[in-house]
């Protein structure tokens, strides 16, 4: 079933511009109905949910935070770690119970987990009450799948790996900050990572389309954009063009939006030119997320990370030296198959040398289909938990030390809303991505204001508007 009066949107397949009917003018078939949308995983999933929300709202659905009120439930899933899988299927149990009471309820599962063949088979055999399964490549098919819902289980996870979607519309979470997707997929194939299998090979958007999107956001009054990709600094390498991520980053900065950020970077592709641009432009924020994963050369090689401990430290020190007041955060995995105590101590050594502002730390989680999942692992889970605890103690120590350096200083803070912990305060972020709870007037939401930092905790700062 094809939706009528759809707006044309461009798709680039193998560098040829083709056309496909994607969205807009969706029939208002579900006016008065409510949707419940839950998102798991990374920033890319959060941004995908903004596209999903746009479709649902154009259909006439309005959002609800109460599952029991929903006429459609959409779960946008993550495949990175096993606990994300468990959370989704645990929540599906609640949906199953609700569908017994509301047989007309539509249940849809999307995202990275849906791209896994084993998950699709599990849903077919064990969760037949689910109506729709769509993958990361098939979000644009969701409107048609909703119209066909409750007729049969509709699984649509086939790959559009050659396609790049332009003119996609979003119902954004914020009117202040925005994600801007610059690419899809990843070509790095780290041995532990499922992303190349769920999101496909790297496909970069055309730069002119990205710049048009940023210009539109600036015109709408957005204060900050974050350029988004699985490996942003590899942007453009798959295109037959003369530009790369540095070119894109500089052109975005020149548009004049007050704040520009980007995630996530791979150390392998981080260039001197990128460092120079961050230092040069005041509106490119002095914040770099630089995933380490491990400090052991042996483990890094097994992970397929393509750099050594020495090379990582050289890059880190160059960033700290050339970008004034930069904050650097990282990702670290402990308990990779057969990681020894000596390997783990190499990771602690880098943490002690780099003194990161903060870090996302994880116990290795085997994902079916990845090379690392086939390695026989002799490490006990209790040992992995012990290492994670030891690592977090060191990370948190440096996080607090770094935050205390801000006390007494005046920082520019972009205020985003009321603080969750204290409704009498607003929360926002410094240029270096430090969370600040601020005593100030609510009229300052959406503004960048001067804040004097009065206190520091491990994961946030307190401040008062000047």
C-alpha positions as CSV (number, residue, x, y, z in Angstrom):
1,X,0.0,0.0,0.0
2,X,1.5,3.3,-1.0
3,X,0.7,6.6,0.7
4,X,-0.9,9.3,-1.5
5,X,0.5,12.7,-2.2
6,X,4.0,12.0,-0.8
7,X,6.7,14.7,-1.2
8,X,9.6,13.7,-3.3
9,X,12.9,13.2,-1.5
10,X,16.3,12.5,-2.9
11,X,18.2,9.2,-2.4
12,X,21.8,8.7,-3.6
13,X,22.5,5.1,-4.6
14,X,26.2,4.3,-5.5
15,X,26.7,8.1,-6.0
16,X,23.8,8.4,-8.4
17,X,21.0,10.6,-7.4
18,X,17.7,8.8,-7.7
19,X,14.2,9.7,-6.2
20,X,11.9,7.9,-3.9
21,X,8.6,8.9,-2.2
22,X,9.4,9.2,1.5
23,X,7.2,11.4,3.5
24,X,4.9,14.5,4.1
25,X,1.2,14.7,3.4
26,X,0.7,11.4,5.3
27,X,-3.1,10.9,5.7
28,X,-4.2,11.9,9.2
29,X,-5.6,8.4,9.8
30,X,-5.0,8.2,13.6
31,X,-6.2,11.6,14.9
32,X,-7.0,11.3,18.6
33,X,-4.8,8.3,19.0
34,X,-1.6,8.2,21.2
35,X,1.9,6.9,20.7
36,X,4.5,5.7,23.2
37,X,8.1,5.8,22.0
38,X,11.0,4.4,23.9
39,X,14.6,4.8,22.7
40,X,17.6,2.6,23.7
41,X,21.2,3.2,22.9
42,X,23.3,5.9,21.2
43,X,22.8,9.4,19.9
44,X,22.2,8.0,16.5
45,X,19.2,6.1,17.8
46,X,17.9,9.2,19.6
47,X,18.1,11.1,16.3
48,X,16.4,8.2,14.4
49,X,13.6,8.5,17.0
50,X,13.1,12.1,16.0
51,X,12.4,10.9,12.5
52,X,10.0,8.2,13.8
53,X,8.2,10.8,15.9
54,X,7.7,13.0,12.8
55,X,5.9,10.1,11.0
56,X,3.7,9.3,14.0
57,X,2.7,12.9,14.5
58,X,1.9,13.5,10.8
59,X,-0.4,10.4,11.1
60,X,-2.3,12.3,13.9
61,X,-0.8,10.5,16.9
62,X,0.0,12.5,20.0
63,X,2.7,11.5,22.5
64,X,2.0,9.9,25.8
65,X,4.4,8.9,28.6
66,X,1.9,6.4,30.0
67,X,2.2,3.0,28.3
68,X,-1.4,2.0,29.2
69,X,-2.7,5.0,27.2
70,X,-0.9,4.1,24.0
71,X,-2.6,3.0,20.7
72,X,0.9,2.3,19.2
73,X,4.1,1.4,21.0
74,X,7.4,1.9,19.2
75,X,10.6,0.5,20.7
76,X,13.8,1.9,18.9
77,X,16.4,-0.7,20.0
78,X,20.1,-1.0,20.5
79,X,22.3,-4.0,19.7
80,X,25.6,-2.9,21.2
81,X,25.3,-4.8,24.5
82,X,23.4,-7.8,25.7
83,X,21.7,-6.0,28.5
84,X,20.0,-3.7,26.0
85,X,18.6,-6.8,24.3
86,X,17.3,-8.1,27.7
87,X,15.7,-4.7,28.5
88,X,13.8,-4.7,25.3
89,X,12.4,-8.2,25.6
90,X,11.7,-7.6,29.3
91,X,9.6,-4.5,28.3
92,X,7.9,-6.5,25.6
93,X,6.3,-8.6,28.3
94,X,4.5,-5.5,29.6
95,X,3.4,-4.8,26.0
96,X,2.1,-8.3,25.5
97,X,0.0,-8.0,28.7
98,X,-1.4,-4.6,27.5
99,X,-2.3,-6.1,24.1
100,X,-4.5,-8.7,25.8
101,X,-6.5,-5.8,27.2
102,X,-6.3,-3.7,24.0
103,X,-6.2,-6.1,21.0
104,X,-6.1,-3.1,18.6
105,X,-2.8,-1.9,20.1
106,X,0.0,-1.7,17.5
107,X,3.5,-2.9,18.7
108,X,6.5,-2.0,16.6
109,X,10.2,-2.8,17.1
110,X,12.9,-0.9,15.2
111,X,16.5,0.0,15.5
112,X,19.8,-1.9,15.4
113,X,18.6,-5.0,17.3
114,X,15.9,-5.5,14.6
115,X,18.6,-5.9,12.0
116,X,20.0,-9.0,13.7
117,X,18.6,-12.1,12.0
118,X,18.4,-14.0,15.3
119,X,16.2,-11.3,16.8
120,X,13.8,-11.3,13.8
121,X,13.5,-15.1,14.1
122,X,13.0,-14.8,17.9
123,X,10.2,-12.3,17.3
124,X,8.5,-14.6,14.7
125,X,8.7,-17.7,16.9
126,X,8.2,-16.3,20.4
127,X,6.6,-12.9,20.1
128,X,3.9,-13.2,17.5
129,X,1.9,-10.4,19.2
130,X,4.4,-7.9,17.7
131,X,2.9,-6.2,14.6
132,X,5.9,-4.5,13.0
133,X,9.6,-5.1,12.8
134,X,11.7,-2.5,10.9
135,X,15.4,-1.9,10.7
136,X,17.7,1.1,10.6
137,X,17.6,1.1,6.8
138,X,13.8,1.0,6.7
139,X,12.5,3.8,8.9
140,X,11.0,5.5,5.8
141,X,8.8,2.4,5.3
142,X,7.2,2.8,8.8
143,X,4.1,4.7,7.6
144,X,3.1,2.0,5.2
145,X,3.8,-0.7,7.8
146,X,1.5,1.1,10.3
147,X,-1.3,1.2,7.7
148,X,-0.9,-2.6,7.3
149,X,-0.6,-3.3,11.0
150,X,-2.8,-5.9,12.8
151,X,-3.2,-7.8,9.5
152,X,0.0,-9.9,10.0
153,X,3.4,-9.7,11.4
154,X,5.3,-7.3,9.1
155,X,9.1,-7.7,9.1
156,X,11.0,-5.2,7.0
157,X,14.7,-5.1,7.7
158,X,16.2,-5.5,4.3
159,X,19.3,-3.4,3.6
160,X,19.5,-0.1,1.8
161,X,23.2,0.0,2.3
162,X,23.8,1.9,-1.0
163,X,21.3,4.7,-0.1
164,X,21.7,8.0,1.5
165,X,18.6,9.8,2.5
166,X,18.2,13.6,2.1
167,X,15.4,16.0,3.0
168,X,14.4,13.8,5.9
169,X,12.1,15.7,8.3
170,X,12.3,15.4,12.1
171,X,10.2,16.1,15.1
172,X,13.2,17.3,17.2
173,X,13.4,16.8,21.0
174,X,14.7,20.3,21.4
175,X,14.3,23.8,19.9
176,X,17.7,24.7,21.3
177,X,20.1,21.9,20.3
178,X,19.9,19.6,17.3
179,X,21.6,16.5,15.9
180,X,22.7,16.6,12.3
181,X,23.4,13.2,10.8
182,X,26.3,13.5,8.3
183,X,26.8,9.8,7.5
184,X,25.4,6.3,7.9
185,X,27.1,3.1,8.9
186,X,30.8,2.4,9.6
187,X,33.7,0.7,7.7
188,X,36.1,0.1,10.7
189,X,34.8,-3.4,11.6
190,X,36.2,-3.4,15.2
191,X,36.0,-7.0,16.1
192,X,33.7,-6.5,19.1
193,X,31.3,-4.1,17.3
194,X,27.9,-5.0,15.7
195,X,27.3,-1.6,14.1
196,X,28.7,-2.4,10.6
197,X,26.4,-5.4,10.5
198,X,23.3,-3.5,11.7
199,X,23.8,0.0,10.2
200,X,25.8,-1.1,7.1
201,X,28.8,0.2,5.3
202,X,29.8,3.9,5.6
203,X,27.8,6.2,3.4
204,X,28.4,10.0,3.7
205,X,25.8,12.6,2.9
206,X,26.6,15.3,0.3
207,X,28.1,18.3,2.0
208,X,25.8,20.8,0.4
209,X,22.7,19.0,1.9
210,X,24.3,19.0,5.4
211,X,25.1,22.7,5.1
212,X,21.5,23.5,4.0
213,X,20.2,21.6,7.1
214,X,22.5,23.6,9.4
215,X,21.4,26.9,7.8
216,X,17.8,26.0,8.3
217,X,18.5,25.2,12.0
218,X,20.3,28.5,12.4
219,X,17.3,30.4,10.9
220,X,15.0,28.6,13.3
221,X,17.1,29.9,16.2
222,X,19.0,26.8,17.2
223,X,22.0,27.6,19.4
224,X,23.9,24.3,18.9
225,X,24.3,21.5,16.4
226,X,26.1,18.2,16.8
227,X,27.4,16.6,13.7
228,X,26.6,12.9,14.1
229,X,28.0,9.7,12.8
230,X,29.4,6.3,13.9
231,X,32.9,7.7,12.9
232,X,32.5,11.3,12.0
233,X,36.1,12.0,11.1
234,X,36.0,9.4,8.4
235,X,33.3,11.5,6.7
236,X,33.7,11.8,2.9
237,X,36.1,9.0,2.4
238,X,33.5,7.0,0.5
239,X,32.6,9.9,-1.8
240,X,34.3,10.8,-5.1
241,X,34.7,14.4,-3.8
242,X,37.6,16.7,-2.9
243,X,36.4,17.3,0.6
244,X,36.7,15.5,4.0
245,X,35.5,16.0,7.5
246,X,37.7,19.0,8.1
247,X,36.2,20.8,5.1
248,X,32.7,20.1,6.4
249,X,33.5,21.1,9.9
250,X,35.0,24.5,8.8
251,X,32.0,25.2,6.5
252,X,29.5,24.4,9.3
253,X,31.4,26.8,11.6
254,X,31.3,29.5,9.0
255,X,27.5,29.4,8.9
256,X,27.7,31.1,12.3
257,X,25.6,28.9,14.5
258,X,26.8,29.7,18.1
259,X,28.0,26.2,19.0
260,X,29.2,23.3,16.9
261,X,30.0,19.8,18.2
262,X,30.7,16.4,16.7
263,X,30.6,12.7,17.8
264,X,32.0,10.2,17.7
265,X,35.6,10.2,16.6
266,X,38.0,7.3,15.9
267,X,41.6,8.1,16.8
268,X,42.7,6.5,13.5
269,X,41.1,9.3,11.5
270,X,41.8,12.3,13.7
271,X,43.9,14.7,11.7
272,X,46.1,17.7,12.6
273,X,43.8,19.8,10.5
274,X,40.8,18.9,12.7
275,X,42.8,19.9,15.8
276,X,43.8,23.2,14.1
277,X,40.1,24.0,13.2
278,X,38.9,23.3,16.7
279,X,41.5,25.7,18.1
280,X,40.8,28.3,15.4
281,X,37.0,28.7,15.5
282,X,35.4,30.0,18.7
283,X,32.1,28.3,17.8
284,X,33.6,24.8,17.5
285,X,33.5,23.7,21.1
286,X,36.7,22.7,22.8
287,X,35.4,19.2,23.6
288,X,36.6,15.9,22.1
289,X,35.3,12.5,22.7
290,X,38.2,10.2,21.8
291,X,37.4,6.5,22.5
292,X,40.3,4.5,23.8
293,X,38.7,1.1,24.4
294,X,41.9,-0.4,25.8
295,X,45.4,0.7,26.8
296,X,47.0,-2.7,25.8
297,X,48.6,-3.0,22.4
298,X,47.8,-6.7,22.4
299,X,44.1,-6.1,23.1
300,X,43.9,-3.1,20.7
301,X,45.2,-5.4,18.0
302,X,42.6,-8.1,18.8
303,X,40.0,-5.4,18.8
304,X,41.0,-4.2,15.3
305,X,41.4,-0.6,16.5
306,X,44.4,0.2,14.2
307,X,46.4,2.3,16.6
308,X,48.8,1.6,19.4
309,X,49.0,2.9,23.0
310,X,51.9,5.2,21.9
311,X,50.0,6.6,18.9
312,X,46.9,7.2,21.0
313,X,48.9,9.1,23.7
314,X,50.7,11.2,21.0
315,X,47.3,12.2,19.6
316,X,45.9,12.9,23.0
317,X,48.8,15.1,24.0
318,X,48.6,17.0,20.7
319,X,45.0,17.8,21.3
320,X,45.6,19.0,24.9
321,X,48.6,21.1,23.7
322,X,47.0,22.8,20.8
323,X,43.4,23.4,21.9
324,X,43.1,25.8,24.9
325,X,41.1,24.5,27.8
326,X,39.9,21.4,25.9
327,X,38.0,18.6,27.7
328,X,38.6,15.1,26.5
329,X,36.3,12.1,27.3
330,X,36.6,8.5,26.2
331,X,35.1,5.0,26.0
332,X,36.8,2.0,27.7
333,X,35.9,-1.7,27.5
334,X,37.1,-4.0,30.3
335,X,37.2,-7.8,30.1
336,X,37.7,-8.2,26.4
337,X,38.2,-12.0,25.9
338,X,41.4,-13.1,27.7
339,X,42.4,-9.7,28.8
340,X,45.1,-10.3,31.4
341,X,45.8,-8.3,34.6
342,X,48.8,-6.8,32.8
343,X,46.6,-5.7,29.9
344,X,44.2,-4.1,32.3
345,X,47.0,-2.3,34.1
346,X,48.1,-0.8,30.7
347,X,44.6,0.7,30.4
348,X,44.9,2.1,33.9
349,X,48.2,3.6,32.9
350,X,46.7,5.5,30.1
351,X,43.9,6.7,32.3
352,X,46.4,8.0,34.8
353,X,48.4,9.7,32.0
354,X,45.3,11.3,30.3
355,X,43.3,12.1,33.4
356,X,40.1,12.2,31.4
357,X,37.3,14.6,32.2
358,X,34.9,11.6,32.2
359,X,34.5,8.2,30.5
360,X,31.9,5.7,29.5
361,X,33.1,2.4,30.8
362,X,31.7,-1.1,30.0
363,X,32.2,-4.7,30.6
364,X,32.7,-6.5,27.2
365,X,29.5,-7.9,25.9
366,X,29.8,-10.5,23.1
367,X,27.5,-9.8,20.1
368,X,26.6,-12.7,17.8
369,X,28.2,-12.5,14.4
370,X,31.2,-10.4,15.4
371,X,34.7,-11.9,15.3
372,X,35.3,-11.3,19.0
373,X,32.3,-13.4,19.9
374,X,34.1,-16.5,18.6
375,X,37.1,-16.1,20.9
376,X,37.0,-18.5,23.9
377,X,37.1,-16.4,27.0
378,X,38.8,-17.6,30.2
379,X,38.1,-14.6,32.4
380,X,35.4,-14.9,35.0
381,X,32.6,-12.3,35.1
382,X,33.4,-11.5,38.7
383,X,37.0,-10.6,37.6
384,X,35.6,-8.3,34.9
385,X,33.3,-6.6,37.5
386,X,36.2,-6.1,39.8
387,X,38.2,-4.4,37.0
388,X,35.3,-2.2,36.1
389,X,35.0,-1.1,39.7
390,X,38.7,-0.3,39.9
391,X,38.6,1.6,36.7
392,X,35.6,3.6,37.7
393,X,37.3,4.6,40.9
394,X,40.2,6.1,39.0
395,X,38.0,7.7,36.4
396,X,35.7,9.3,39.0
397,X,38.7,10.7,40.9
398,X,40.0,12.5,37.8
399,X,36.5,13.7,36.9
400,X,36.1,15.3,40.3
401,X,39.6,16.9,40.1
402,X,38.9,18.3,36.6
403,X,35.6,19.7,37.7
404,X,37.1,21.4,40.8
405,X,39.3,23.4,38.4
406,X,36.1,25.3,37.3
407,X,35.2,26.5,40.8
408,X,35.4,30.3,40.9
409,X,35.6,30.6,37.1
410,X,33.1,32.3,34.9
411,X,31.9,29.9,32.1
412,X,29.5,30.3,29.1
413,X,26.6,28.0,29.7
414,X,23.9,27.1,27.2
415,X,20.7,26.6,29.3
416,X,18.4,23.9,28.2
417,X,15.7,23.6,30.8
418,X,14.8,23.0,34.5
419,X,17.2,20.9,36.5
420,X,15.8,17.4,37.2
421,X,17.3,17.4,40.8
422,X,16.2,20.9,41.7
423,X,13.3,22.6,39.9
424,X,14.4,26.0,41.3
425,X,17.5,25.8,39.0
426,X,18.1,25.5,35.3
427,X,20.6,23.1,33.8
428,X,22.9,23.6,30.8
429,X,26.3,22.8,29.5
430,X,29.6,24.7,29.3
431,X,31.6,24.8,26.1
432,X,33.6,21.8,27.4
433,X,30.4,19.8,27.9
434,X,30.2,20.1,31.7
435,X,26.7,19.8,33.1
436,X,25.9,22.8,35.3
437,X,22.9,23.4,37.5
438,X,22.4,27.2,37.6
439,X,20.6,29.6,39.8
440,X,18.9,31.9,37.3
441,X,15.6,33.1,35.8
442,X,13.7,30.6,33.7
443,X,13.5,33.2,30.9
444,X,17.2,32.3,30.2
445,X,16.3,28.9,28.8
446,X,17.7,28.7,25.3
447,X,20.3,31.4,26.0
448,X,24.1,31.3,26.4
449,X,24.8,33.2,29.6
450,X,27.8,33.8,31.9
451,X,27.8,31.6,35.0
452,X,30.1,31.7,38.0
453,X,30.9,28.2,39.1
454,X,30.3,27.8,42.8
455,X,30.8,24.1,43.5
456,X,31.9,20.9,41.8
457,X,30.8,17.2,42.0
458,X,32.1,14.2,40.1
459,X,29.5,14.5,37.4
460,X,28.2,18.1,37.5
461,X,28.9,21.7,38.5
462,X,26.8,24.2,40.4
463,X,26.7,27.9,39.4
464,X,25.1,31.2,39.6
465,X,24.2,33.5,36.7
466,X,26.3,36.7,36.5
